[in-house]
Amino acid sequence: MRTTDIKDAIQRRRLIDVLLSGQQYADLVLQGGYIINVITREIYPGDVAVKGDRILLVGDAGKLIGPSTTVEHIGGKFVSPGFIDSHMHFESAMLTVTEFSKLSIPSGTTTLVADPHEIGNVLGVPGMKAMIDEARTLPNRVLFTVPCLTPDVPGLETAGADITSQDMHELLNDEHVQGIGELQGFSNVHPVYRNAPYLIDDLLASVSYAKTIGKTIEGNAPGLAGAELAAHIICGGGHVSCHETTTKEEMMEKLRYGVSVFMREGSSQRNMAECIRAITEEGMDSRRAILVSDDMVPEDLLKHGHMNDIVRRTIAEGIDPVEAIQMVTINPATHFGFQDVGVLAPGKKADIAVISDLAQMTVDQVYIDGEKVAEHGELTRDIPSYIYPDSVKKSVKRKPVKQQELQLDAGGAQGSVRVRAIEVIPDQNLTGAGVYSVPVKDGAAQPAPEEDLLPLIVVERHGRSGKIGKTFVRGMKLKSGAIAESVAHDTHNIIVTGTNYADMVTAVNRVIAMDGGIAMIDGGKVVGDLPLRIGGLMTDELTGKEMSTRIAELHRLAREELGCTLHVPFMHLSFLSLVTSPAWKITDIGLIDADNFTVLPPLA
């Protein structure tokens, strides 16, 4: 037997001894609560007895209470398994794993399955390993689904590092790696099949290896149906998820195919209300319906909570509270094959959320491995801050740019010129596509803020292509100044938009000077900024609460100083370069027709 198997057998024998000897007792009993049974979808009175990090018994635990047993009288509150966020990115919160966890744990989330796709695009395997190493230090369960391909669209975007199937052996054999992350490289099925079939072969090699060692594979199938959806599922080994489902009809077809639909409800992309209609209106089985956050800003975590808030919103859409809790407990545990979490049952890990108000999902206490780690929204256990090594910092390798480098040449047009513009869709990472007229001055296409038409530029920052992609955007709701950031999915070059080129170049150069981050400029002056020195994506210089305050202040400044009325504008801006999501996107290569894998001229 392996050492781990021996330890497991010894631990389970101890639990049996406590239950049957009559001479040993539980360490902890949560007494007088109502059990949320996600196996049978019931609520009934009962206790939960815990020994060490495991649940002993769910029911009447009176005989397991001894002189040294800690008894928590929870007075009619509800006892639930700890919540699982099945798909999220720490980089989108711009926080380290530690600081995100500090904000997340008090609201009942005890397990995180993170996709380090963003830091992987910037720094490759070393960046992901640095994040995984941090996760080993934490009390909550943090697992990773790693990308098997970066960039997702070779030739149409430039990443800081290239990842292929050759990197999978090292990553997938780490105990903190759950499997392969979202297969974005095969989201645009037909264009990839026609133009880059070698990507399919490399993805299949990674997937096949993952399956042989018992790892899971996550999908990414925005708008796919019929043969395209079937091809994507087969590429993922036959059982995948999708967190990009946006319509009831998509939800229904994917559920029928056995896809685990990750109903996304984050800070800037909210699809749950539409997806859930397949259950509330069509009566479909919800076992493969799973709630995820995907991308959240610290401000929302601190103000509203994490998975508990998403459950609350789901209940408000007409879902029974226990069924909604199943979507963050037993459903994801079943999808991932988790044996120890997701239910309240003997022998399982004692990851528990105590809830005082079921409709509002108010979490009063949180236990991880049988230890109380949070109460009344505050941590009761100290979690030290984590500082990243210098090897994952100083990732911006671009010299300052000049204004003429950012200007979009009007091609000799006089007076005005027709330009292609990406159209922002609020609270989605999907975009529209349109053609509009903008004025011309000094040979360059100019912003038209009064028409909400602004230049949109991506500056390569990894020191590889040196290119600058240019187009226009409609829907950023910016009245003055400029915003630039080094968070730009997925390859995270510097993306900038603004009402004038002078402020745009100042914003880009401010991001470069900070070694990554967010910069807002108006009239040549810094309105607000935020250094993000870990890969240009995150910071270890602020706590989660401090970051929440900073982000809230940046949102206020964007609204009051730049006149931007778009919800979470930095996150919306960052997704305008996500080339695997329809319809038009922008990379350092140029304006990309994401449906056809072609580069479009910005002038119509």
C-alpha positions as CSV (number, residue, x, y, z in Angstrom):
1,M,0.0,0.0,0.0
2,R,1.1,3.6,-0.6
3,T,1.8,5.8,2.4
4,T,-1.3,7.9,1.5
5,D,-3.5,4.8,1.5
6,I,-2.2,3.7,4.9
7,K,-2.8,7.1,6.4
8,D,-6.4,7.1,5.0
9,A,-7.1,3.6,6.4
10,I,-5.8,4.7,9.8
11,Q,-7.9,7.8,9.8
12,R,-11.1,6.0,8.9
13,R,-10.5,3.4,11.6
14,R,-10.3,6.2,14.1
15,L,-13.6,7.5,12.9
16,I,-15.2,4.1,13.3
17,D,-13.8,3.8,16.8
18,V,-15.4,7.0,17.8
19,L,-18.7,6.0,16.5
20,L,-18.8,2.5,18.0
21,S,-16.5,2.3,21.0
22,G,-18.7,4.4,23.3
23,Q,-15.6,5.8,24.9
24,Q,-14.5,8.4,22.3
25,Y,-16.2,11.5,21.2
26,A,-16.5,14.1,18.5
27,D,-14.3,17.1,18.4
28,L,-17.1,19.4,17.2
29,V,-20.8,19.1,17.0
30,L,-23.0,21.6,15.2
31,Q,-26.2,21.1,17.2
32,G,-29.9,22.1,16.6
33,G,-29.6,23.0,12.9
34,Y,-31.5,22.1,9.8
35,I,-29.5,19.8,7.5
36,I,-29.4,20.8,3.8
37,N,-29.2,17.3,2.1
38,V,-28.0,17.9,-1.4
39,I,-28.2,14.2,-2.2
40,T,-31.9,13.9,-1.6
41,R,-32.9,17.6,-2.0
42,E,-34.3,17.7,1.6
43,I,-34.1,19.9,4.6
44,Y,-34.7,18.4,8.1
45,P,-33.5,18.8,11.7
46,G,-30.2,17.3,12.7
47,D,-26.7,17.7,14.1
48,V,-23.4,17.4,12.4
49,A,-20.6,15.7,14.3
50,V,-16.9,16.2,13.3
51,K,-13.7,14.4,14.2
52,G,-10.5,15.9,13.0
53,D,-11.1,17.1,9.4
54,R,-13.9,14.6,8.7
55,I,-17.7,14.3,9.3
56,L,-18.6,11.5,11.7
57,L,-22.4,11.6,11.6
58,V,-25.3,13.7,10.3
59,G,-28.3,13.3,12.5
60,D,-28.7,12.9,16.3
61,A,-25.1,13.4,17.6
62,G,-26.0,13.6,21.3
63,K,-24.1,10.4,22.2
64,L,-21.0,11.7,20.5
65,I,-20.7,14.8,22.8
66,G,-18.0,14.3,25.5
67,P,-16.2,16.6,28.0
68,S,-13.8,18.0,25.4
69,T,-16.3,18.3,22.5
70,T,-16.9,21.8,21.2
71,V,-20.7,22.3,20.8
72,E,-21.9,25.0,18.5
73,H,-25.6,25.7,19.3
74,I,-26.7,27.0,15.9
75,G,-30.3,27.6,16.9
76,G,-32.4,26.5,13.8
77,K,-29.9,27.8,11.2
78,F,-29.2,25.8,8.1
79,V,-26.1,23.6,7.6
80,S,-24.8,23.2,4.1
81,P,-21.8,21.7,2.4
82,G,-19.2,24.4,1.7
83,F,-19.6,26.0,-1.7
84,I,-17.5,25.3,-4.8
85,D,-16.6,27.8,-7.5
86,S,-15.9,25.5,-10.4
87,H,-14.5,28.1,-12.9
88,M,-12.7,31.3,-11.9
89,H,-9.6,33.4,-12.6
90,F,-7.6,35.0,-9.8
91,E,-6.1,37.3,-12.4
92,S,-9.5,38.9,-13.2
93,A,-9.7,40.0,-9.6
94,M,-6.1,41.2,-9.8
95,L,-5.5,39.5,-6.5
96,T,-3.2,36.8,-5.4
97,V,-4.7,33.4,-4.5
98,T,-4.3,34.3,-0.8
99,E,-6.1,37.7,-1.0
100,F,-8.9,36.4,-3.1
101,S,-9.4,33.5,-0.6
102,K,-9.6,35.9,2.3
103,L,-12.5,37.7,0.7
104,S,-14.1,34.5,-0.5
105,I,-14.0,32.1,2.5
106,P,-16.2,34.2,4.9
107,S,-19.1,33.9,2.4
108,G,-19.0,30.1,2.4
109,T,-16.8,29.2,-0.5
110,T,-14.4,26.5,0.6
111,T,-13.2,25.1,-2.8
112,L,-12.0,27.0,-5.8
113,V,-11.2,25.5,-9.2
114,A,-9.1,28.2,-10.9
115,D,-7.9,28.5,-14.5
116,P,-4.5,30.2,-14.6
117,H,-4.9,30.8,-18.3
118,E,-4.0,34.5,-18.0
119,I,-0.7,34.2,-16.2
120,G,0.0,31.2,-18.4
121,N,-0.3,33.4,-21.5
122,V,2.1,35.9,-20.0
123,L,4.7,33.8,-18.3
124,G,4.0,30.2,-19.4
125,V,4.6,27.2,-17.1
126,P,6.8,29.1,-14.5
127,G,4.0,31.6,-14.0
128,M,1.4,28.9,-13.4
129,K,3.7,27.0,-11.1
130,A,4.2,30.1,-9.0
131,M,0.5,30.4,-8.6
132,I,0.1,26.7,-7.8
133,D,2.8,27.0,-5.1
134,E,1.0,29.8,-3.4
135,A,-2.2,27.7,-3.3
136,R,-0.4,25.0,-1.3
137,T,-0.2,27.4,1.7
138,L,-3.9,28.0,2.1
139,P,-6.6,26.4,4.3
140,N,-9.2,26.3,1.5
141,R,-9.1,23.8,-1.3
142,V,-7.6,25.5,-4.5
143,L,-7.2,23.3,-7.6
144,F,-6.2,24.4,-11.1
145,T,-7.3,23.5,-14.6
146,V,-4.4,24.5,-16.7
147,P,-4.3,25.6,-20.4
148,C,-2.9,23.2,-22.9
149,L,-2.5,25.8,-25.6
150,T,-1.3,29.4,-25.5
151,P,-1.9,31.6,-27.4
152,D,-5.4,30.2,-28.3
153,V,-5.2,31.6,-31.8
154,P,-1.5,31.4,-33.0
155,G,-0.8,33.8,-35.8
156,L,-3.7,36.2,-34.8
157,E,-2.3,37.2,-31.3
158,T,1.0,37.3,-29.5
159,A,1.4,35.8,-26.1
160,G,4.3,36.1,-23.7
161,A,4.8,32.3,-23.8
162,D,3.7,29.4,-25.9
163,I,2.2,26.3,-24.2
164,T,1.5,23.0,-26.1
165,S,1.0,19.4,-25.3
166,Q,4.7,19.1,-24.5
167,D,4.1,21.0,-21.3
168,M,1.3,18.8,-20.0
169,H,3.3,16.0,-18.3
170,E,4.9,18.4,-15.8
171,L,1.7,20.3,-15.1
172,L,-0.9,17.6,-15.0
173,N,1.0,15.4,-12.5
174,D,0.9,18.1,-9.8
175,E,-1.6,17.1,-7.1
176,H,-3.1,20.6,-7.2
177,V,-3.9,20.4,-10.9
178,Q,-7.4,19.0,-11.5
179,G,-7.1,18.8,-15.2
180,I,-7.1,20.8,-18.5
181,G,-8.7,24.2,-18.6
182,E,-11.1,25.6,-21.1
183,L,-10.4,24.4,-24.7
184,Q,-10.5,27.9,-26.2
185,G,-8.3,26.8,-29.0
186,F,-11.2,24.8,-30.4
187,S,-14.0,27.2,-29.7
188,N,-14.2,28.4,-33.3
189,V,-14.5,24.9,-34.6
190,H,-14.8,25.4,-38.4
191,P,-12.1,28.1,-38.7
192,V,-9.7,26.0,-36.7
193,Y,-10.5,22.9,-38.7
194,R,-10.0,24.7,-42.0
195,N,-7.1,27.0,-41.2
196,A,-5.2,25.4,-38.3
197,P,-5.9,21.6,-38.1
198,Y,-2.6,21.0,-36.4
199,L,-4.1,22.7,-33.3
200,I,-6.7,20.0,-33.1
201,D,-4.0,17.3,-33.1
202,D,-2.1,19.0,-30.3
203,L,-5.2,19.5,-28.2
204,L,-6.2,15.8,-28.7
205,A,-2.7,14.8,-27.5
206,S,-3.1,16.8,-24.3
207,V,-6.6,15.5,-23.7
208,S,-5.7,11.9,-24.3
209,Y,-2.8,12.2,-21.8
210,A,-5.0,13.9,-19.2
211,K,-7.6,11.1,-19.5
212,T,-5.0,8.4,-19.0
213,I,-4.0,9.8,-15.6
214,G,-7.6,10.5,-14.5
215,K,-7.7,14.3,-15.0
216,T,-10.7,16.2,-16.2
217,I,-11.1,18.5,-19.3
218,E,-13.1,21.7,-19.5
219,G,-14.7,23.0,-22.7
220,N,-15.4,26.4,-24.1
221,A,-18.3,26.4,-26.6
222,P,-19.8,29.9,-27.2
223,G,-22.7,29.7,-29.6
224,L,-21.8,26.1,-30.8
225,A,-24.6,23.8,-31.8
226,G,-25.1,20.6,-33.9
227,A,-22.0,19.2,-35.5
228,E,-19.7,22.0,-34.2
229,L,-20.8,21.4,-30.6
230,A,-20.4,17.6,-31.1
231,A,-16.9,18.1,-32.5
232,H,-15.9,20.3,-29.5
233,I,-17.3,17.7,-27.0
234,I,-15.4,14.9,-28.7
235,C,-12.2,17.0,-28.7
236,G,-12.6,17.3,-24.9
237,G,-12.8,13.5,-24.4
238,G,-16.6,13.2,-24.4
239,H,-17.4,15.0,-21.1
240,V,-16.7,18.7,-20.9
241,S,-18.1,21.8,-19.4
242,C,-19.0,25.2,-21.0
243,H,-19.0,28.5,-19.2
244,E,-19.9,30.5,-22.3
245,T,-23.6,29.5,-22.7
246,T,-25.7,32.6,-23.1
247,T,-29.2,31.4,-24.3
248,K,-31.9,29.0,-23.1
249,E,-31.7,27.1,-26.4
250,E,-27.9,26.7,-26.0
251,M,-28.4,25.5,-22.4
252,M,-31.0,22.9,-23.5
253,E,-28.9,21.4,-26.3
254,K,-25.7,21.2,-24.2
255,L,-27.6,19.6,-21.3
256,R,-29.0,17.0,-23.7
257,Y,-25.4,16.3,-24.9
258,G,-24.2,15.7,-21.3
259,V,-22.2,19.0,-21.1
260,S,-21.9,20.4,-17.6
261,V,-23.1,23.9,-18.2
262,F,-21.2,26.4,-16.0
263,M,-23.8,29.1,-15.6
264,R,-21.6,32.2,-15.4
265,E,-22.6,35.0,-13.0
266,G,-19.6,37.3,-12.4
267,S,-18.9,41.0,-12.3
268,S,-19.2,41.8,-16.0
269,Q,-20.7,38.6,-17.6
270,R,-24.0,37.4,-16.3
271,N,-25.7,34.5,-18.1
272,M,-27.4,32.6,-15.3
273,A,-30.9,34.2,-15.6
274,E,-31.1,33.2,-19.3
275,C,-29.6,29.7,-18.8
276,I,-31.8,28.9,-15.8
277,R,-34.9,29.2,-18.0
278,A,-34.1,25.7,-19.4
279,I,-34.9,24.4,-15.9
280,T,-37.7,26.8,-14.7
281,E,-39.6,26.9,-18.0
282,E,-38.7,23.6,-19.7
283,G,-38.4,21.4,-16.6
284,M,-35.0,20.1,-17.5
285,D,-32.9,18.1,-15.0
286,S,-30.5,20.4,-13.2
287,R,-27.8,17.8,-12.2
288,R,-25.4,19.2,-14.8
289,A,-26.2,22.8,-14.1
290,I,-23.4,24.4,-12.2
291,L,-23.0,28.0,-11.0
292,V,-19.6,29.7,-11.5
293,S,-18.2,33.3,-11.1
294,D,-15.6,33.2,-13.9
295,D,-14.4,36.8,-13.4
296,M,-15.1,38.9,-10.3
297,V,-13.7,42.2,-9.0
298,P,-12.8,42.5,-5.3
299,E,-15.4,45.2,-4.8
300,D,-18.2,42.8,-5.6
301,L,-16.7,40.1,-3.5
302,L,-16.5,42.4,-0.5
303,K,-19.9,44.0,-1.0
304,H,-22.1,41.1,-2.1
305,G,-20.2,37.9,-1.4
306,H,-19.1,35.1,-3.6
307,M,-21.0,31.9,-4.5
308,N,-23.6,32.6,-1.8
309,D,-24.6,35.8,-3.7
310,I,-24.8,33.8,-7.0
311,V,-27.0,31.2,-5.2
312,R,-29.2,34.0,-3.9
313,R,-29.6,35.4,-7.4
314,T,-30.5,31.9,-8.7
315,I,-33.1,31.5,-6.0
316,A,-34.6,34.8,-7.0
317,E,-35.0,33.4,-10.5
318,G,-37.4,30.8,-9.2
319,I,-35.1,27.9,-8.2
320,D,-35.7,26.0,-5.0
321,P,-33.0,27.0,-2.5
322,V,-31.8,23.4,-2.0
323,E,-31.6,22.9,-5.8
324,A,-29.7,26.1,-6.1
325,I,-27.2,24.9,-3.4
326,Q,-26.8,21.7,-5.3
327,M,-25.4,23.8,-8.2
328,V,-22.5,24.9,-6.0
329,T,-22.0,21.6,-4.1
330,I,-22.9,18.1,-5.3
331,N,-23.2,19.1,-9.0
332,P,-19.6,20.4,-9.3
333,A,-18.3,17.6,-7.1
334,T,-19.9,15.1,-9.4
335,H,-18.5,16.8,-12.5
336,F,-15.0,16.9,-11.2
337,G,-15.2,13.5,-9.5
338,F,-14.5,15.0,-6.0
339,Q,-14.8,12.2,-3.5
340,D,-14.5,14.2,-0.2
341,V,-16.4,17.4,-0.7
342,G,-19.8,18.6,-1.9
343,V,-22.1,16.7,0.5
344,L,-22.7,16.4,4.2
345,A,-22.1,12.7,4.8
346,P,-20.0,10.4,7.1
347,G,-16.3,10.3,6.1
348,K,-16.4,13.4,4.0
349,K,-14.3,16.5,4.6
350,A,-15.9,18.8,7.2
351,D,-16.2,21.8,4.8
352,I,-19.4,23.4,6.1
353,A,-21.4,26.7,5.7
354,V,-23.9,27.6,8.4
355,I,-26.6,29.8,6.9
356,S,-29.0,32.0,8.9
357,D,-31.2,33.3,6.0
358,L,-31.8,30.8,3.2
359,A,-33.4,33.2,0.7
360,Q,-30.7,35.8,1.2
361,M,-28.0,33.2,1.6
362,T,-26.5,34.9,4.7
363,V,-23.6,32.8,5.8
364,D,-22.9,33.0,9.6
365,Q,-20.1,30.5,10.0
366,V,-17.7,28.6,7.8
367,Y,-15.7,25.5,8.6
368,I,-12.8,24.0,6.6
369,D,-11.5,20.6,7.6
370,G,-13.5,20.9,10.8
371,E,-11.9,24.2,11.9
372,K,-14.0,27.3,12.1
373,V,-12.3,29.8,9.7
374,A,-15.0,32.5,9.5
375,E,-17.9,33.9,11.5
376,H,-20.3,36.8,10.7
377,G,-18.4,37.7,7.5
378,E,-15.0,37.9,9.1
379,L,-12.1,35.4,9.1
380,T,-11.4,33.8,12.5
381,R,-8.1,32.3,11.3
382,D,-5.1,34.3,10.3
383,I,-4.0,33.8,6.7
384,P,-0.6,35.4,6.1
385,S,0.0,37.5,3.0
386,Y,2.0,35.9,0.2
387,I,4.7,37.7,-1.7
388,Y,5.6,36.5,-5.2
389,P,9.2,36.0,-6.4
390,D,10.7,38.6,-8.7
391,S,10.8,36.0,-11.5
392,V,7.1,36.6,-12.2
393,K,7.4,40.4,-12.2
394,K,8.9,42.9,-14.7
395,S,6.9,41.3,-17.5
396,V,6.4,44.4,-19.6
397,K,9.1,44.5,-22.3
398,R,7.9,47.4,-24.3
399,K,9.5,50.8,-24.7
400,P,7.4,53.9,-24.4
401,V,5.3,54.6,-27.5
402,K,4.8,57.8,-29.5
403,Q,1.5,59.3,-30.5
404,Q,1.9,58.7,-34.2
405,E,2.3,55.0,-33.5
406,L,-1.2,54.8,-32.1
407,Q,-3.0,56.9,-34.6
408,L,-5.1,55.2,-37.2
409,D,-4.1,56.4,-40.6
410,A,-7.2,57.5,-42.6
411,G,-5.7,56.3,-45.9
412,G,-5.8,59.7,-47.6
413,A,-9.5,60.3,-46.8
414,Q,-10.6,63.9,-46.2
415,G,-13.3,65.2,-43.8
416,S,-14.4,61.8,-42.6
417,V,-13.8,58.1,-43.1
418,R,-15.7,54.9,-42.6
419,V,-14.3,52.7,-39.8
420,R,-15.0,49.2,-38.5
421,A,-16.0,49.3,-34.8
422,I,-16.3,46.6,-32.2
423,E,-19.6,47.1,-30.4
424,V,-19.6,46.5,-26.6
425,I,-22.4,44.3,-25.3
426,P,-22.9,45.2,-21.6
427,D,-22.3,42.3,-19.1
428,Q,-21.1,40.0,-21.9
429,N,-17.8,39.2,-23.4
430,L,-19.5,38.7,-26.8
431,T,-19.4,41.8,-29.0
432,G,-21.2,43.2,-32.0
433,A,-19.7,44.5,-35.2
434,G,-20.5,47.7,-37.1
435,V,-19.3,50.3,-39.6
436,Y,-19.4,54.0,-38.8
437,S,-18.2,57.4,-39.9
438,V,-15.6,59.4,-37.9
439,P,-13.9,62.7,-38.6
440,V,-10.4,62.9,-40.1
441,K,-7.7,65.3,-38.9
442,D,-4.0,65.5,-39.9
443,G,-4.4,62.3,-41.9
444,A,-5.7,60.2,-38.9
445,A,-9.2,58.9,-38.1
446,Q,-10.3,60.8,-35.0
447,P,-12.4,59.9,-32.0
448,A,-16.1,60.9,-32.0
449,P,-17.0,60.8,-28.3
450,E,-20.4,62.4,-29.0
451,E,-21.2,59.3,-31.0
452,D,-19.5,57.0,-28.5
453,L,-16.9,56.0,-31.2
454,L,-13.4,55.8,-29.9
455,P,-10.1,54.4,-31.1
456,L,-9.2,51.0,-29.7
457,I,-5.6,50.0,-29.7
458,V,-3.6,46.9,-28.6
459,V,0.2,47.4,-28.1
460,E,2.2,44.2,-27.9
461,R,4.2,44.2,-24.6
462,H,6.0,40.8,-24.4
463,G,8.9,41.8,-26.6
464,R,8.0,39.3,-29.3
465,S,6.1,40.9,-32.3
466,G,6.4,44.6,-31.6
467,K,3.1,45.1,-33.4
468,I,0.2,47.5,-32.7
469,G,-3.4,46.6,-33.6
470,K,-5.9,49.3,-34.4
471,T,-9.6,49.7,-34.8
472,F,-12.5,51.6,-33.2
473,V,-15.0,50.7,-30.4
474,R,-18.6,51.7,-29.8
475,G,-20.2,51.4,-26.3
476,M,-17.4,52.2,-23.9
477,K,-19.4,55.3,-22.7
478,L,-16.3,57.5,-22.2
479,K,-16.7,61.2,-22.4
480,S,-13.1,62.4,-21.9
481,G,-9.6,61.1,-21.3
482,A,-8.3,57.6,-21.9
483,I,-8.0,54.2,-20.1
484,A,-5.2,51.7,-20.7
485,E,-4.5,48.4,-19.0
486,S,-2.2,45.4,-19.3
487,V,-5.1,43.1,-18.5
488,A,-6.4,42.1,-21.9
489,H,-7.7,38.6,-22.5
490,D,-6.1,36.3,-23.3
491,T,-2.6,37.3,-24.3
492,H,-2.6,40.4,-22.1
493,N,-1.0,43.0,-24.2
494,I,-1.7,46.6,-23.4
495,I,-5.2,47.7,-24.5
496,V,-6.2,51.3,-24.6
497,T,-9.2,53.5,-25.7
498,G,-9.8,57.2,-25.3
499,T,-11.3,60.4,-26.5
500,N,-8.0,61.7,-27.8
501,Y,-4.7,60.2,-28.9
502,A,-2.6,62.4,-26.6
503,D,-4.2,60.9,-23.5
504,M,-4.1,57.5,-25.0
505,V,-0.4,57.5,-25.5
506,T,0.1,58.9,-22.0
507,A,-2.0,56.1,-20.6
508,V,-0.1,53.4,-22.4
509,N,3.2,54.8,-21.3
510,R,2.0,55.0,-17.7
511,V,1.2,51.3,-17.8
512,I,4.6,50.6,-19.2
513,A,6.3,52.7,-16.5
514,M,4.3,50.8,-13.7
515,D,5.4,47.4,-15.1
516,G,1.8,46.6,-15.8
517,G,-1.5,47.8,-14.4
518,I,-4.4,50.2,-15.1
519,A,-4.0,53.9,-15.9
520,M,-6.6,56.6,-16.5
521,I,-5.5,59.9,-18.0
522,D,-7.4,63.1,-18.7
523,G,-5.8,66.3,-20.0
524,G,-2.4,64.7,-19.9
525,K,-2.7,64.1,-16.1
526,V,-3.1,60.9,-14.2
527,V,-6.6,60.6,-12.9
528,G,-6.1,57.2,-11.3
529,D,-3.8,54.2,-11.6
530,L,-3.2,50.8,-10.2
531,P,0.2,49.0,-10.5
532,L,-0.2,45.2,-11.2
533,R,3.4,44.0,-11.2
534,I,2.8,40.2,-11.1
535,G,2.7,39.4,-14.8
536,G,1.0,42.8,-15.4
537,L,-2.1,41.1,-14.0
538,M,-2.1,41.0,-10.2
539,T,-0.6,42.6,-7.2
540,D,0.8,41.4,-3.9
541,E,1.2,44.9,-2.6
542,L,-2.4,45.3,-1.4
543,T,-4.8,43.1,0.7
544,G,-8.1,42.1,-0.8
545,K,-9.9,44.8,1.2
546,E,-7.4,47.4,0.1
547,M,-7.8,46.4,-3.5
548,S,-11.6,46.5,-3.2
549,T,-11.3,50.1,-2.0
550,R,-8.8,51.0,-4.8
551,I,-11.0,49.4,-7.5
552,A,-14.1,51.2,-6.2
553,E,-12.2,54.4,-6.3
554,L,-11.1,53.8,-9.9
555,H,-14.7,53.1,-10.9
556,R,-15.8,56.3,-9.2
557,L,-13.1,58.3,-11.0
558,A,-13.9,56.7,-14.3
559,R,-17.5,57.7,-13.8
560,E,-17.0,61.2,-12.4
561,E,-13.8,62.3,-14.1
562,L,-14.0,60.5,-17.4
563,G,-17.8,60.4,-17.7
564,C,-17.8,56.6,-18.2
565,T,-21.2,55.1,-17.3
566,L,-20.4,51.5,-18.4
567,H,-20.5,49.0,-15.5
568,V,-17.0,47.7,-14.5
569,P,-15.4,49.4,-17.6
570,F,-11.9,47.9,-17.0
571,M,-13.2,44.4,-17.2
572,H,-15.3,45.2,-20.3
573,L,-12.3,46.8,-21.9
574,S,-10.1,43.7,-21.1
575,F,-12.5,41.3,-23.0
576,L,-12.4,43.3,-26.2
577,S,-9.3,41.4,-27.2
578,L,-10.7,37.9,-26.4
579,V,-10.4,36.5,-29.9
580,T,-12.1,33.2,-29.2
581,S,-15.4,34.9,-28.5
582,P,-17.6,36.3,-31.3
583,A,-17.9,38.6,-33.2
584,W,-15.0,41.1,-33.7
585,K,-12.1,41.5,-31.4
586,I,-8.7,43.4,-31.4
587,T,-5.2,42.0,-30.8
588,D,-1.7,43.3,-31.5
589,I,-2.1,41.8,-35.0
590,G,-5.2,43.9,-35.8
591,L,-9.0,43.7,-35.9
592,I,-10.0,40.1,-35.9
593,D,-13.2,38.5,-37.3
594,A,-13.4,35.9,-34.5
595,D,-16.0,33.9,-36.5
596,N,-13.7,33.4,-39.5
597,F,-10.2,33.7,-38.1
598,T,-9.4,36.6,-40.4
599,V,-7.7,40.0,-40.0
600,L,-10.0,42.9,-41.1
601,P,-8.8,46.3,-42.2
602,P,-10.0,48.9,-39.7
603,L,-11.0,51.2,-42.5
604,A,-14.2,50.0,-44.3
